[in-house]
Amino acid sequence: MIAIFFVLAIIMPTTAFAATNTVTAKNSQVKITVTKPNSMTARAAYTCGSGIREAGHTFYFGDGFSCHCKHRTHTYKKHGTYKVRIVLKDTNGKTYTNSKTITV
């Protein structure tokens, strides 16, 4: 039995054993909105579907900065293209993600 597991672990991709509780951005019930009040600043906010009972969330701004605010304004230190991402967990432990790419 153990030998079969090791064979399957080698042959099958590791995602086959990973929990499938992450909803991709394409199908997400969590929507992210990113606006740019000025050339170096991004304001991020999110909304989630009516069936989701949120347990917590984190914004990632693509430059190493993250926060747990519902609405967050972040000022970048240098120009570039960044992926602003929201990761939200519901009360059942399910994780939802969504992102927007911006250029500052």
C-alpha positions in Angstrom: 0.0 0.0 0.0 2.8 2.4 0.9 4.6 1.6 -2.3 1.5 2.4 -4.4 1.3 5.8 -2.6 4.9 6.6 -3.5 4.4 5.6 -7.1 1.3 7.8 -7.3 3.1 10.7 -5.6 5.8 10.5 -8.2 3.6 10.0 -11.2 0.7 12.3 -10.3 1.2 16.1 -10.0 1.4 17.4 -6.5 -1.8 19.4 -7.1 -3.7 16.2 -7.1 -3.1 15.9 -3.4 -3.5 19.5 -2.5 -6.8 20.8 -1.0 -9.1 22.2 -3.7 -10.5 25.0 -1.6 -9.1 27.9 -3.6 -11.4 29.7 -6.0 -9.5 31.1 -9.0 -9.9 34.8 -9.9 -11.8 33.9 -13.1 -14.6 32.1 -11.1 -14.2 34.1 -7.9 -17.1 35.5 -5.9 -14.7 38.0 -4.5 -14.2 41.1 -6.6 -11.3 43.5 -6.3 -11.4 47.1 -7.4 -8.1 49.0 -7.8 -8.1 52.7 -8.6 -5.2 55.1 -8.9 -5.8 58.5 -7.2 -2.4 59.6 -8.5 0.5 58.2 -10.5 2.2 56.4 -7.5 -0.8 55.4 -5.4 -3.3 52.6 -5.6 -6.5 52.3 -3.7 -7.8 48.7 -3.3 -11.2 47.5 -2.1 -13.2 44.3 -2.4 -16.7 42.9 -2.3 -17.7 39.4 -1.9 -20.8 37.3 -2.9 -23.8 37.2 -0.7 -23.2 33.5 0.3 -19.7 34.2 1.7 -19.2 34.7 5.4 -15.8 36.3 5.7 -13.4 35.2 8.4 -10.4 37.3 7.3 -8.6 38.8 4.3 -5.3 40.1 3.2 -4.4 42.5 0.4 -1.0 42.0 -1.3 0.3 45.0 -3.3 3.0 43.2 -5.3 5.9 45.1 -3.9 6.2 43.2 -0.6 3.5 45.3 1.3 0.4 43.6 2.6 -2.4 44.6 4.9 -5.7 43.5 6.4 -7.8 46.6 5.8 -11.1 46.5 4.0 -10.2 49.6 1.9 -6.5 50.4 1.6 -4.5 53.1 -0.1 -0.9 52.2 -0.8 1.9 54.5 -2.2 4.6 52.7 -4.2 8.2 53.7 -3.9 9.1 53.2 -7.6 7.4 53.0 -10.9 6.6 49.6 -12.3 3.9 47.0 -12.9 2.4 45.4 -9.8 -0.2 42.7 -9.2 -2.6 43.7 -6.4 -4.2 40.6 -4.9 -6.9 39.9 -2.3 -6.9 36.6 -0.4 -10.1 36.0 1.6 -11.0 33.1 3.8 -14.5 32.3 4.8 -15.8 30.8 8.0 -15.7 27.3 6.5 -12.0 27.6 5.7 -12.4 28.1 2.0 -10.0 30.5 0.3 -10.9 33.0 -2.5 -8.5 35.0 -4.5 -8.7 37.7 -7.1 -6.2 40.2 -8.5 -5.7 43.2 -10.8 -2.4 44.2 -12.5 -1.6 47.9 -12.4 1.1 50.1 -13.6 2.4 53.1 -11.6 
